[in-house]
Amino acid sequence: MSTTRHLVNRRRRLATTPSRTAETGSEPVSGPTAGPVTTTEPGPPAAPATDATEAETDTAGDSNPDDGPRRQASRLRITLPAVLCALTVLLGAVAAWAFTSASSLRDEPARQNSALTDIAGTSEVKGRISEAVGAVFSYDYASPARSDRAASTYLTGRAVQQHKDMLADVREQAPEQKLVLTTTVTESGVEFLDGDRARLLIFADQSNTRTGKDEETTYAAAMFAVDAVRRGDTWLIAAIDTFTR
């Protein structure tokens, strides 16, 4: 009798169990030790490994700490010939430019200086300009017209006014002090000679004599440069440089 009641109660409990197990996705299993079995829906299949993943795995597996320096050395081996080639081209361009510039300087007439190669021309301009300097920088109070003639004969361009300014004091004091100024060129050098143009460095001795009641003579040395130009068969002084500012 108790056994029958026990079975009836068990069937009642089993009858109410499906409503609760339906919510959790489990179904009852009969048997004295059977418990609820939970069922789960299958999830999506795992994605297959891609090539990139396999490559990363292979790379990670094959990584070597020495690969970095090797790749850098490889890049250097590839880059160095290109750099050397570029430097060779650049040096060649610079050499060509220097050669062309030097040739243009040699061929330009204004750059030619025949002072050391044209012995006859150098000697001629030295003699003519030395004579001109001695004439224009000498003055006699008793014969001022001689100095004027020398200036008109040997001076041109800027040298005309420069000469007047340099001898202004001598002309002013000469009548009163009876001055006689004598200039003698002791040495000259041709710094530049190009066709009809030249520049010379002049060394000269000057004596200034007062012939009044008390005669007195003073001596001085002078050094200056002159620019000369050829006019026909003669050389004229075109500018005077006393190296003063």
C-alpha positions as CSV (number, residue, x, y, z in Angstrom):
1,M,0.0,0.0,0.0
2,S,2.8,2.4,0.8
3,T,4.6,1.4,-2.3
4,T,1.6,2.2,-4.4
5,R,1.2,5.6,-2.8
6,H,4.9,6.3,-3.4
7,L,4.6,5.5,-7.1
8,V,1.5,7.8,-7.4
9,N,3.4,10.6,-5.8
10,R,6.4,10.1,-8.1
11,R,4.2,10.2,-11.2
12,R,2.6,13.4,-10.0
13,R,6.0,15.0,-9.5
14,L,7.1,13.8,-12.9
15,A,3.9,15.2,-14.4
16,T,4.7,18.7,-13.2
17,T,8.5,18.6,-14.1
18,P,8.2,19.2,-18.0
19,S,6.8,22.7,-17.5
20,R,9.8,23.7,-15.5
21,T,12.4,21.9,-17.6
22,A,10.9,23.3,-20.8
23,E,12.0,26.8,-19.7
24,T,15.6,25.7,-19.1
25,G,15.9,23.4,-22.1
26,S,16.3,20.2,-20.1
27,E,14.2,17.1,-20.2
28,P,13.7,14.5,-17.4
29,V,15.4,11.2,-17.5
30,S,13.8,8.3,-15.8
31,G,15.7,6.2,-13.4
32,P,16.5,6.3,-9.8
33,T,19.8,8.3,-10.3
34,A,18.9,10.2,-13.4
35,G,18.9,14.0,-13.0
36,P,17.9,16.8,-15.4
37,V,20.0,16.9,-18.6
38,T,20.7,20.4,-19.9
39,T,20.9,20.8,-23.7
40,T,22.5,23.8,-25.3
41,E,22.2,25.1,-28.8
42,P,25.3,24.6,-31.0
43,G,27.3,27.8,-31.6
44,P,28.7,29.0,-34.9
45,P,31.6,26.9,-36.3
46,A,35.1,28.2,-35.6
47,A,36.5,30.3,-38.5
48,P,39.3,28.5,-40.4
49,A,42.8,30.0,-40.0
50,T,43.6,32.5,-42.8
51,D,46.9,32.7,-44.7
52,A,47.8,36.0,-43.0
53,T,47.3,34.3,-39.6
54,E,49.4,31.4,-40.7
55,A,52.1,33.8,-42.0
56,E,52.1,35.7,-38.8
57,T,52.4,32.4,-36.9
58,D,55.2,31.3,-39.1
59,T,56.9,34.7,-38.8
60,A,56.5,34.7,-35.1
61,G,57.9,31.2,-34.9
62,D,60.8,32.0,-37.2
63,S,61.7,35.4,-35.8
64,N,65.4,35.9,-35.1
65,P,67.0,38.8,-33.3
66,D,69.8,38.9,-35.9
67,D,67.3,39.5,-38.8
68,G,67.2,43.3,-38.1
69,P,71.0,44.0,-38.6
70,R,70.9,41.7,-41.6
71,R,68.1,43.7,-43.2
72,Q,69.9,47.0,-42.5
73,A,73.2,45.6,-44.0
74,S,71.2,44.5,-47.0
75,R,69.7,48.0,-47.4
76,L,73.2,49.6,-47.1
77,R,74.5,47.3,-49.8
78,I,71.7,48.4,-52.1
79,T,71.9,52.1,-51.2
80,L,75.7,52.6,-51.3
81,P,76.2,52.1,-55.1
82,A,73.3,54.6,-55.8
83,V,74.9,57.2,-53.5
84,L,78.3,56.7,-55.1
85,C,76.8,57.0,-58.6
86,A,75.1,60.3,-57.6
87,L,78.3,61.7,-56.2
88,T,80.2,60.8,-59.3
89,V,77.7,62.6,-61.5
90,L,77.8,65.6,-59.2
91,L,81.6,65.8,-59.2
92,G,81.6,65.5,-62.9
93,A,79.2,68.4,-63.3
94,V,81.3,70.6,-60.9
95,A,84.4,69.8,-62.9
96,A,82.7,70.7,-66.2
97,W,81.5,74.0,-64.7
98,A,84.9,74.9,-63.4
99,F,86.6,74.1,-66.7
100,T,84.0,76.2,-68.6
101,S,84.4,79.1,-66.2
102,A,88.2,79.1,-66.4
103,S,88.0,79.0,-70.2
104,S,85.6,82.0,-70.3
105,L,87.9,83.9,-67.9
106,R,90.8,83.2,-70.2
107,D,88.9,84.1,-73.3
108,E,87.4,87.3,-71.9
109,P,89.5,90.3,-73.1
110,A,89.0,92.3,-69.9
111,R,90.7,89.4,-68.0
112,Q,93.8,89.3,-70.1
113,N,97.0,90.8,-68.7
114,S,100.0,91.0,-71.0
115,A,102.1,93.0,-68.5
116,L,104.5,90.0,-68.2
117,T,104.3,88.6,-71.7
118,D,104.4,91.8,-73.8
119,I,107.9,93.1,-73.0
120,A,107.9,95.8,-75.7
121,G,104.4,97.1,-74.7
122,T,105.3,97.1,-71.0
123,S,108.5,99.0,-71.7
124,E,106.7,101.6,-73.8
125,V,104.0,102.4,-71.3
126,K,106.5,102.7,-68.5
127,G,108.6,105.2,-70.4
128,R,105.7,107.3,-71.6
129,I,103.9,107.4,-68.2
130,S,107.2,108.2,-66.3
131,E,107.8,111.1,-68.6
132,A,104.2,112.3,-68.2
133,V,104.4,112.1,-64.4
134,G,107.6,114.1,-64.3
135,A,106.1,116.8,-66.4
136,V,102.7,117.2,-64.8
137,F,104.0,117.1,-61.2
138,S,106.7,119.7,-61.7
139,Y,106.0,123.4,-61.3
140,D,108.0,126.6,-61.7
141,Y,106.6,129.8,-60.3
142,A,108.4,131.7,-63.1
143,S,106.8,129.6,-65.8
144,P,103.4,128.4,-64.7
145,A,102.3,128.0,-68.4
146,R,104.7,125.1,-68.8
147,S,102.7,123.1,-66.1
148,D,99.5,124.0,-67.9
149,R,100.8,122.7,-71.2
150,A,102.0,119.5,-69.6
151,A,98.6,118.9,-68.0
152,S,96.8,119.4,-71.3
153,T,99.2,117.1,-73.1
154,Y,99.4,114.1,-70.7
155,L,96.1,114.2,-68.7
156,T,92.6,113.0,-69.6
157,G,89.4,112.1,-67.9
158,R,89.3,112.3,-64.1
159,A,93.0,113.0,-63.9
160,V,92.5,116.6,-65.1
161,Q,90.6,117.7,-62.0
162,Q,92.6,115.5,-59.7
163,H,95.8,117.2,-60.9
164,K,94.3,120.7,-60.2
165,D,93.3,119.7,-56.7
166,M,96.7,118.2,-55.9
167,L,98.7,121.3,-57.1
168,A,96.3,123.9,-55.8
169,D,98.4,124.8,-52.7
170,V,101.6,124.9,-54.8
171,R,100.0,127.3,-57.3
172,E,98.8,129.5,-54.5
173,Q,102.1,129.7,-52.6
174,A,104.5,129.6,-55.5
175,P,104.5,133.4,-56.5
176,E,105.1,134.5,-52.9
177,Q,107.7,131.9,-51.9
178,K,109.1,131.5,-55.4
179,L,108.6,127.8,-55.4
180,V,110.1,125.3,-57.8
181,L,108.7,121.8,-57.6
182,T,110.6,119.0,-59.4
183,T,109.3,115.4,-59.6
184,T,111.5,112.6,-60.8
185,V,110.2,109.0,-61.3
186,T,112.7,106.6,-59.7
187,E,110.9,103.4,-60.4
188,S,107.6,102.2,-62.0
189,G,105.9,98.9,-62.5
190,V,103.1,97.9,-64.8
191,E,100.5,96.1,-62.8
192,F,98.0,95.6,-65.6
193,L,98.3,95.9,-69.4
194,D,95.5,95.0,-71.8
195,G,95.6,96.5,-75.2
196,D,94.9,100.3,-74.8
197,R,94.6,100.2,-71.0
198,A,97.2,99.9,-68.3
199,R,97.7,100.5,-64.6
200,L,101.1,101.4,-63.2
201,L,102.6,101.8,-59.7
202,I,104.8,104.9,-59.5
203,F,107.7,105.7,-57.1
204,A,109.0,109.2,-57.3
205,D,111.3,111.7,-55.6
206,Q,110.2,115.3,-55.2
207,S,112.3,118.4,-54.3
208,N,110.6,121.6,-53.3
209,T,112.9,124.6,-53.5
210,R,112.1,128.1,-52.2
211,T,114.3,130.5,-54.2
212,G,113.4,133.7,-52.2
213,K,115.6,135.6,-49.8
214,D,116.4,132.5,-47.8
215,E,116.7,129.6,-50.2
216,E,115.6,126.3,-48.8
217,T,115.0,122.8,-50.4
218,T,113.0,120.0,-49.0
219,Y,112.8,116.5,-50.3
220,A,110.1,113.9,-50.2
221,A,109.3,110.5,-51.6
222,A,105.9,109.8,-53.2
223,M,104.2,106.6,-54.2
224,F,100.9,106.4,-56.1
225,A,99.2,104.5,-58.9
226,V,97.9,105.8,-62.3
227,D,95.5,104.4,-64.8
228,A,96.6,105.0,-68.3
229,V,94.9,104.9,-71.7
230,R,96.4,104.9,-75.2
231,R,95.4,107.7,-77.5
232,G,97.0,107.2,-80.9
233,D,100.7,106.8,-80.5
234,T,100.9,108.1,-76.9
235,W,99.8,107.1,-73.4
236,L,97.8,109.5,-71.3
237,I,97.1,109.5,-67.5
238,A,93.4,108.9,-67.0
239,A,93.2,108.6,-63.2
240,I,95.5,109.1,-60.2
241,D,95.2,106.9,-57.0
242,T,97.1,108.2,-54.0
243,F,95.8,105.4,-51.8
244,T,94.1,107.9,-49.4
245,R,90.4,107.7,-48.3
